[in-house]
């Protein structure tokens, strides 16, 4: 009888330990997963969560874009909420009045710079980069970056994050009507959207 009581206590203790261990993990994974619904695509999921399709596929070991309803996908964190806000504020300041595609392209330039060995490897580092006393982006110098981003700029950032790694590699953008640098105008143009030329 004594052995049976000791055994039951040991089993109960083990069960409580396992419950204590598994509960936080379940909560953590619930915050970083997405259950596939009818109509979902990797692109739409990437846009919703601000994560590149390539990263989404890699994190879930997917070799194709096929999704099954009910399937659970891991959503790794791509950038922090502070970085997302900073990038959206830059897009808002740089591309106000530009077409939505131009806003996505401006955000993409920043992300391409983060991924390039030629620039700092963080969003903050890229946006606040100074070279020979000059800021890389005029809204940092004139303070416009401190204005809150609108919904269009926020959506453009999420779309750029979903598109990350699949574009033409633009590292620069400028307005040919106001650009004074002959160096920037000598760069290879990748696309023109609205008043901006994008280049690498």
ZIWO-V544761 format. One line per field, one symbol per residue. psi: psi as a letter, one per 30 degrees, with the letter a starting at -180 (. if undefined). burial: b if it has 16 or more other C-alpha atoms within 10 Angstrom, else e. A space follows every 50 residues. Layout:
BEGIN
psi->???
burial->???
END
This chain:
BEGIN
psi->eeeeeeeeeeeeeeeeeeeeefeeeeeefefglkkklkfkleeeeeeefh kkeeeeeefghkflgkkkkfkkkkjlkelleeeeeeeeeeeeeegkflle eeeeeeeeeeeeeefkffllgleeeeegkkjhfkkfkefeefffffkkkl eeeeeeeeeeeefkggaggkfllljfffkfkfeefflkkelkjbgkkkl.
burial->eeeeeeeeeeeeeeeeeeeeeeeeeeeeeeeeebebeeeebbbebbbebb bbbbbbbeeeeeeeeebeeeebbbbbebeeeeebbbbbbbbbbbbbeeeb ebbbbbbbbbbbbbbeeeebebbeebbbbeeeeebebebbeeeebeeebe ebbbbbbbbbbbbbbeeebbbbbbeeeeeeeeebbeeebbeeeebbbbbb
END
